[in-house]
Each structure stands twice: as C-alpha cells, then as structure tokens.
C-alpha cells in the first residue's frame, strides 16, 4: 500500500523569486493536488500551482507525463534531490 499521495521524478528545478521553487518532472505515481504537502530531503513545502501543457489544473494524475509544480517553502538553495514525494 502506498504511503503518500504522489511521487515525481525531478528533471529540473528553478526558483520563482518570492513564490518558491518550480519543479519539473515526470509523475511516477498517484495524483498531485493544490495545497498538498511536499517532502524533499527532509524539508516540507506546499503545492501552490500545477502547470500542464499551458493549463493550470487543480489536480494532475497523468502518470508518465511531464508536469511543473510550484512549491512554496523551498528556494534556489535547497537540494530537492531526484524524487519528490507529495502527501
């Protein structure tokens, strides 16, 4: 049984000044929803925006597709690693 809501394999990340960190990657499992808790390398943040093919959905669940997620609580100095877990 899965212990989290979603898992994302990170391809790239970049800061959005004053907003957080944008993480781009492939959804490996589950669904990402707005306001979900994000856990990466022991740090916790929150999903503030999801972008998929120029759309801004409230939820994303297309496993195997690329998605961009704005995470509040992380910045450019944070090492998020190769996988991000959403809870």
N, C-alpha and C positions, 0 to 999 in steps of 0.2 A: 504494500500500500504506500502511496506517495505521501511524503511528509511536508510537502509545500504546494503552493498553487501553480507555479510555473518555473521553468528553467530556460535561460537564454545563454547561448554560446556567443561570447563577445568577439566581434571583428574589429571594432574601432570605438573610440570614445573621444569626446571633446567637450570643453567647458562652454556653458552658455552663461556669460557673466551676469551675476545677480539672480540667476534662476536655478542653477545646479549643473549636473553633468548629463550630456546626451550620450546614450549608449546605443550602438548599432550592432545588431547581431541576428542570429537565426534562432527562432523559437524551437527548443528541443522537445518540450512537453508542457501540457497544461494551458492556462489562459492568463494573460496579463490584463489587469483591470486598473482603472484610475484609483488612486489613493491606497493601492496595495503597499505593504511594507516590502522593502528591498534589502536583502542581506548580501554583502560582498566583503570578503576579507575581514569579518568581524565588525564591520560598520553597518549601521542601519539608516535607510533613507525612505523616501516615499515617491511613488509614481505620480507625476503631475501632468504628463502629456504623453500620448501614444500617437505616432505617425506611421501610416502605412500607405504607400503609393499616393501621396498627396492628400490623403484623407486623415481625419483626426477622430478615430473611433473611441468609445468609452471602454471597449474590451477588444482584445486581439487573441485569437485562438487558432490561427492557421499554422500548425506545426510544419516546420521545414521552410517557412518563408522568412525573409528579412523584415525587420521592424526596427524603428527608432523609438527610444523611450527616454523622456526627460526625467531625471531622478533628482529630487530636491534633497539636500543633506550631504551631497557629495560635491567635490570640486576638482579642479585640474591636478591637484597634488595627490589625490587619492589613487592608490593602486587597486583597481576593482578586480583584477585577475581575469581569467579566461572564461569564467562562468558566473552568472548572476542568478540568484535564487529569489523568487517572489513568493510572499506569504500572505 
